[in-house]
């Protein structure tokens, strides 16, 4: 992968890598214990009311639709707009069966502010997205602007562990299981090397919560997951202020 300032890859390179790995992506993530369960946990942490009827939700970086399905589990009656920069990942998502309240849009997160997606949204869900962005701060401010006042964002993300144990766990899982499995199953190996590096070089949990506050969100909260992901995989929730 070509890389830009701070050692972070440029957006076009990341998108191309997801395109190349799209056909094997679901098969590989299905082998990750807790993958779908943890997405559902993060979606539930949005605290959406009732069955979600009348709500508009934005699933940014929706990929093959696993995060979209998690949102529907939390709010089956909501209108959900899934957005992703990767045409290959969206092709996999669109091939699945969805209710009529789900739509997918091919669009980079950097262009969301200029698009008509039918907002404002009651909530935004961003799973495994922000650490893949060359410059996350601008897109986070855009996501805040797409929320209604008082609306909630949930960022579901792997971040650098605060302890040596967590950092070692992350490296062992990636290089001992994920990358060899991708090679054996026809996945795009550079994509999973990027997965390891993007987490190891990105924010830790307190730093990312601070990043949300700098982007204009309030009431930032951090919760981790169970299993081997404890201390590495988190839900970050925050709100757009009621008045700005």
DANORVEN-V675456 format. One record per residue. RES is the residue in three letters. BURIAL is # if it has 24 or more other ideal C-beta (glycine too) atoms within 12 Angstrom, else .. Layout:
BEGIN
res:RES burial:BURIAL
res:RES burial:BURIAL
END
This chain:
BEGIN
res:UNK burial:#
res:UNK burial:.
res:UNK burial:.
res:UNK burial:.
res:UNK burial:.
res:UNK burial:.
res:UNK burial:.
res:UNK burial:#
res:UNK burial:#
res:UNK burial:#
res:UNK burial:#
res:UNK burial:.
res:UNK burial:#
res:UNK burial:#
res:UNK burial:#
res:UNK burial:#
res:UNK burial:#
res:UNK burial:#
res:UNK burial:#
res:UNK burial:#
res:UNK burial:#
res:UNK burial:#
res:UNK burial:.
res:UNK burial:#
res:UNK burial:#
res:UNK burial:#
res:UNK burial:.
res:UNK burial:#
res:UNK burial:#
res:UNK burial:.
res:UNK burial:.
res:UNK burial:#
res:UNK burial:.
res:UNK burial:#
res:UNK burial:#
res:UNK burial:#
res:UNK burial:#
res:UNK burial:#
res:UNK burial:#
res:UNK burial:#
res:UNK burial:#
res:UNK burial:#
res:UNK burial:#
res:UNK burial:#
res:UNK burial:#
res:UNK burial:#
res:UNK burial:#
res:UNK burial:#
res:UNK burial:.
res:UNK burial:.
res:UNK burial:.
res:UNK burial:#
res:UNK burial:.
res:UNK burial:.
res:UNK burial:#
res:UNK burial:#
res:UNK burial:#
res:UNK burial:#
res:UNK burial:#
res:UNK burial:#
res:UNK burial:#
res:UNK burial:#
res:UNK burial:#
res:UNK burial:#
res:UNK burial:#
res:UNK burial:#
res:UNK burial:#
res:UNK burial:#
res:UNK burial:#
res:UNK burial:#
res:UNK burial:#
res:UNK burial:#
res:UNK burial:#
res:UNK burial:#
res:UNK burial:#
res:UNK burial:#
res:UNK burial:.
res:UNK burial:#
res:UNK burial:#
res:UNK burial:#
res:UNK burial:#
res:UNK burial:#
res:UNK burial:#
res:UNK burial:#
res:UNK burial:#
res:UNK burial:#
res:UNK burial:.
res:UNK burial:#
res:UNK burial:#
res:UNK burial:#
res:UNK burial:.
res:UNK burial:#
res:UNK burial:#
res:UNK burial:#
res:UNK burial:.
res:UNK burial:.
res:UNK burial:.
res:UNK burial:.
res:UNK burial:.
res:UNK burial:.
res:UNK burial:#
res:UNK burial:#
res:UNK burial:#
res:UNK burial:#
res:UNK burial:#
res:UNK burial:#
res:UNK burial:#
res:UNK burial:#
res:UNK burial:#
res:UNK burial:#
res:UNK burial:.
res:UNK burial:#
res:UNK burial:.
res:UNK burial:.
res:UNK burial:.
res:UNK burial:.
res:UNK burial:#
res:UNK burial:.
res:UNK burial:#
res:UNK burial:.
res:UNK burial:#
res:UNK burial:#
res:UNK burial:#
res:UNK burial:#
res:UNK burial:#
res:UNK burial:#
res:UNK burial:#
res:UNK burial:#
res:UNK burial:#
res:UNK burial:#
res:UNK burial:#
res:UNK burial:#
res:UNK burial:#
res:UNK burial:#
res:UNK burial:.
res:UNK burial:#
res:UNK burial:.
res:UNK burial:#
res:UNK burial:#
res:UNK burial:#
res:UNK burial:#
res:UNK burial:#
res:UNK burial:#
res:UNK burial:#
res:UNK burial:#
res:UNK burial:#
res:UNK burial:#
res:UNK burial:#
res:UNK burial:.
res:UNK burial:.
res:UNK burial:#
res:UNK burial:#
res:UNK burial:#
res:UNK burial:#
res:UNK burial:#
res:UNK burial:#
res:UNK burial:#
res:UNK burial:#
res:UNK burial:#
res:UNK burial:#
res:UNK burial:#
res:UNK burial:.
res:UNK burial:.
res:UNK burial:.
res:UNK burial:.
res:UNK burial:#
res:UNK burial:.
res:UNK burial:.
res:UNK burial:#
res:UNK burial:#
res:UNK burial:#
res:UNK burial:.
res:UNK burial:#
res:UNK burial:#
res:UNK burial:.
res:UNK burial:.
res:UNK burial:#
res:UNK burial:#
res:UNK burial:#
res:UNK burial:.
res:UNK burial:#
res:UNK burial:#
res:UNK burial:.
res:UNK burial:.
res:UNK burial:.
res:UNK burial:.
res:UNK burial:#
res:UNK burial:#
res:UNK burial:#
res:UNK burial:#
res:UNK burial:#
res:UNK burial:#
res:UNK burial:#
res:UNK burial:#
res:UNK burial:#
res:UNK burial:#
res:UNK burial:#
res:UNK burial:#
res:UNK burial:#
res:UNK burial:#
res:UNK burial:.
res:UNK burial:#
res:UNK burial:#
res:UNK burial:#
res:UNK burial:#
res:UNK burial:.
res:UNK burial:#
res:UNK burial:#
res:UNK burial:#
res:UNK burial:.
res:UNK burial:#
res:UNK burial:#
res:UNK burial:#
res:UNK burial:.
res:UNK burial:#
res:UNK burial:#
res:UNK burial:#
res:UNK burial:#
res:UNK burial:.
res:UNK burial:#
res:UNK burial:#
res:UNK burial:#
res:UNK burial:#
res:UNK burial:#
res:UNK burial:#
res:UNK burial:.
res:UNK burial:.
res:UNK burial:#
res:UNK burial:#
res:UNK burial:.
res:UNK burial:#
res:UNK burial:#
res:UNK burial:#
res:UNK burial:#
res:UNK burial:#
res:UNK burial:#
res:UNK burial:#
res:UNK burial:#
res:UNK burial:#
res:UNK burial:#
res:UNK burial:.
res:UNK burial:.
res:UNK burial:.
res:UNK burial:.
END
